[in-house]
Every structure is written in structure tokens, then in C-alpha cells.
Amino acid sequence: MEQSDDQLVLAAQAGDRRALEALLDRHQRSVWRFGMKLCANPDDAQDVLQETLLAAVRNLPAFRGESAVSTWLYTIARSFCLKKRRQSKFAPEAMESLDAGPVSEARAVPDQDRGPEEQMAGKQVGAVLEEAIDALAPAYREVLLLRDVEGLSAPETASVLGLSVEAVKSRLHRARTSVRERVAPALGILVGPPKPGCPDVLPILSRHIEGELRREDCAEMERHVAGCPRCTAACDSLRRVLAVCRASPAPAVPAQVQASVREAVARLLQSKRPGDAAP
């Protein structure tokens, strides 16, 4: 039976190197994707991944499980991403696509359960999704990545970003609407202009997903959508786009990056005894 993160943490804190390696292996792909989307290039993302895992090893003895391991790691990774961004005076706003560079090898692996046409359509939608996320301003991009791609809750996302939950949700609604506008056509969804009197259903639906609507407001929206094909299509388009976000697989960490990170972690472990406190 696969061990939970909490079990691996306890074992690693007790000096079990295999448990530590399993914990790092479990989360490195998500940290790599997060770094790729927030940093300006793969080299910076590699540095962020390596520094994040090294910091996790150093500070694991002091980790008390007050947050999920993933939340803890994203918080560390984001701090290194911000450091990289400050150091690079000419860092571009748009981030490298996950389909570029060495990552493309992982995404090019065919899905044996899908036919050629479905695979091609999936790649096209994935490429449009990447472009839509890259087009977001950093403040909106990181909120959408953490909440809708990495699957953190709104409070967990707020913890990583140092924001209030209300600020996270406000940015999230705007980011979702922007991404839906770009991705929906790639899914074959065409939504016409709203009719006179139609509410702006997309931010309302996003608020409903986050549990912000009162019951009476939710019932009123459902009545309107049930009688309005255009608003029904708009809501369906947002749901499908969010499903694509959540189903997006974390790319494999390139072999050379894994090797470099593994060597750095091994050197750190050789320099300190298991269970030593963080320096």
C-alpha cells in the first residue's frame, strides 16, 4: 500500500532515506511544472526545483504538518521563483510553454488509450491552454495554476501566496474568465453575445464553484440558465475548460534535470546526519 505524505514525512524525519527520496520523487513533477510556468526559462526552473528540494531536505526536521506537503513545497518554490524574477532585470512577462524545450519529450508520448485524432485534438487543446495561461499577468497566473491546475484549495492557495482568501477568489474569477475565452473555441464551443437582460454568468458560476453564492442567488441563476441556451453554453464552456486544467498531467522532469537534482540532494545528505536540524 502506498504511504501517505504524512507517513513519509514521519519516516524521513526518523532518518529513513528511502522515505525521503519517495517524498521528493512524488512532488518533483508538480514543482517542476510550477517553476516552468512562473520562471522565465527552463534553466531557472531547474534551479528552482533543485533549491526547493534542497530547502525541503534542510527544513524537514522542523516540518510539523501544519499545512499539506504540497502547499509547503509550493510556498518554497514560489519564493525562489520571485527571487529569480527580481534577479533578472530583463525577464519576460510571458513564461516558457511546457511544450517547449526538453519537456516536449514527455508530452509527446502517445496515449495508448486514445486514437490518433483524439491525441491530436488533445495536443491542440493543451497548446491553447498553455498559451492562455501564459497570457495571464503573473498575479492571476499563479492563482489559476495553484487552484485549478495543481488542485490546491482556496485557503491553501492563499497561504502559498500570502493573500487573503477573498483576494485569491477575486483574482481566480478573472483568470478563469480570461482562460475560458481563449480555450473554449479550441474545444469546439462557440458562445454568442449575451441577450439583453442576461447576467454575466461566468463570474457568477466561478463564485458558485468557490461556494460564495447564497442559496437564493444560486437558485435564481439556475432558473435563468435553464431557460437560456446561450448562458447554458457559457457555463458548460467554463466547466469544460476547468476540467481540462485539472486533467492536465504534470510533465516528466527531464532526465538531465533529475540527475542534477539527485546529485545535489545526495551531496547535501552526505554532509549532514539524518535528523539534524536545519542550518
Secondary structure as UniProt FT lines:
FT   HELIX           5..13
FT   TURN            14..15
FT   HELIX           17..38
FT   HELIX           42..59
FT   HELIX           60..62
FT   HELIX           69..87
FT   TURN            89..90
FT   TURN            98..99
FT   TURN            101..102
FT   HELIX           103..107
FT   TURN            112..113
FT   HELIX           116..134
FT   HELIX           138..144
FT   HELIX           145..149
FT   HELIX           154..161
FT   HELIX           165..183
FT   HELIX           184..187
FT   TURN            196..197
FT   HELIX           201..209
FT   TURN            210..211
FT   HELIX           215..226
FT   HELIX           229..247
FT   HELIX           255..271
FT   TURN            274..275
//
